[in-house]
Amino acid sequence: MAWRNVVITKHSKLSYSSNMMVVQSFNGIYQIPISDINIVLVDTTQAVITSALISRLNEQQVKIIFTDDKKMPICETVNNMPNNRSVELLRQQFNWDENRKVFLWTQIVMAKIKNQINVIKGLAGDYNLLEYELNKVEVNDVTNREAVVARKYFPMLFDQIQFSRHNPNEHFNDALNYGYSILLSMVNKKIVSDGYITYIGIHHHSDNNAFNLGSDLMEPFRPIIDAWVSFQNFEYLTPKLKYGLVSLLNLEINFNGKRTLLMNAINSYVHDCLMFLTDGKKNVKIEVDFINEVSDYAINGNV
Amino acid sequence: MRLMVMFDLPIQTSEERRNYRKFRKELINEGFLMIQYSVYARVCLNRNTAKLLEGRIRTFAPERGVIQTFMLTEKQYNDMHFLIGEPKDDIRNTDKGMIIL
């Protein structure tokens, strides 16, 4: 039911009262019902937040994301006590069937590459090379086509032969990282609120990554961030771009043949994946189509 | 989608006044915004959530008095005419999915 993303940018105090988040700043007092809130992004180090609010937000599975003094996302809250977590569920997660994991990862890689192809198509680029690689994807992506495609895809997307995701001086990378971390938070939120833990992934298995499962499941949606960033004209990461990246969660897309908002698509997709991994009954379908590139407050049509 | 609630509750005895105060407080706890005395509204994601919310109001409504609700689409609500006065400038009175403060 949550559909609002709140970004705090100014010197302010965040507190709790009457099921609402109260934001006090120089401009006045704002109240937002907690049940409406999806994500709170504290995009400043000059905000004070009360423990009562933090606990109430987490009760309602709201993600709080904090940023560092360079205003890059630095941490997010992870709910330890979702209402529906049980030992049985965790036991199942630790023992997820290998075949199902392999099957799902193959699906995810294919979906991601397909979406990357869609993005390049949208730019009227030459996507034949990518399609060639897509046809070579093997079970569990043992030949790592995912990386091969990425190496061809990013230079095409940003029209630079030398483009590297590892170049810290590349301003596109800042924007992508920002967008990905918002996306990852959204996926993590759903995983936790369904009662699972984010550590145990199906492909990612880094000891240092607390969000292995989130990193796995978010893959098909990355190209949406890529596409949006590639349409922007910028020299460095401005606040306007960041807010644009957050409001991408309200972008309308075609997901499995239905018109829906990105955040709702993520929720139903993550849910299906988890159900599939647990009992194999639910079929996972990942078909994403972009309706247009304009990230508007697309929710207007839905409320 | 908006759910509007209008009410007239008796306030003769102290018990009735307490019931009235409790009811009003519960409405605010549910996220309603007072747009006039005894007229409250709340944004809902869709008709289903509006219906759900209506059901919840029924659970804490006092026994006597008049409480009326109706559901409006966003368009209908925003087409409201203000013969005198201005719309409330409050976050709870918007359907914006992204709020920057």
Chai-1 contact restraints between the chains, C-beta under 6 A:
chainA,res_idxA,chainB,res_idxB,connection_type,confidence,min_distance_angstrom,max_distance_angstrom,comment,restraint_id
A,M1,B,L45,contact,1.0,0.0,6.0,A-B,restraint_1
A,M1,B,T49,contact,1.0,0.0,6.0,A-B,restraint_2
A,W3,B,L45,contact,1.0,0.0,6.0,A-B,restraint_3
A,W3,B,G97,contact,1.0,0.0,6.0,A-B,restraint_4
A,R4,B,G97,contact,1.0,0.0,6.0,A-B,restraint_5
A,N5,B,M98,contact,1.0,0.0,6.0,A-B,restraint_6
A,V6,B,I99,contact,1.0,0.0,6.0,A-B,restraint_7
A,V7,B,I100,contact,1.0,0.0,6.0,A-B,restraint_8
A,I8,B,L101,contact,1.0,0.0,6.0,A-B,restraint_9
A,S18,B,I28,contact,1.0,0.0,6.0,A-B,restraint_10
A,S18,B,N29,contact,1.0,0.0,6.0,A-B,restraint_11
A,N19,B,N29,contact,1.0,0.0,6.0,A-B,restraint_12
A,V23,B,L101,contact,1.0,0.0,6.0,A-B,restraint_13
A,Y30,B,I91,contact,1.0,0.0,6.0,A-B,restraint_14
A,Y30,B,L101,contact,1.0,0.0,6.0,A-B,restraint_15
A,I32,B,I91,contact,1.0,0.0,6.0,A-B,restraint_16
A,P33,B,G31,contact,1.0,0.0,6.0,A-B,restraint_17
A,Y243,B,I100,contact,1.0,0.0,6.0,A-B,restraint_18
A,S247,B,M98,contact,1.0,0.0,6.0,A-B,restraint_19
A,N250,B,G97,contact,1.0,0.0,6.0,A-B,restraint_20
A,Y297,B,G97,contact,1.0,0.0,6.0,A-B,restraint_21
A,I299,B,G97,contact,1.0,0.0,6.0,A-B,restraint_22
A,V303,B,M1,contact,1.0,0.0,6.0,A-B,restraint_23
A,V303,B,E74,contact,1.0,0.0,6.0,A-B,restraint_24
A,V303,B,D95,contact,1.0,0.0,6.0,A-B,restraint_25
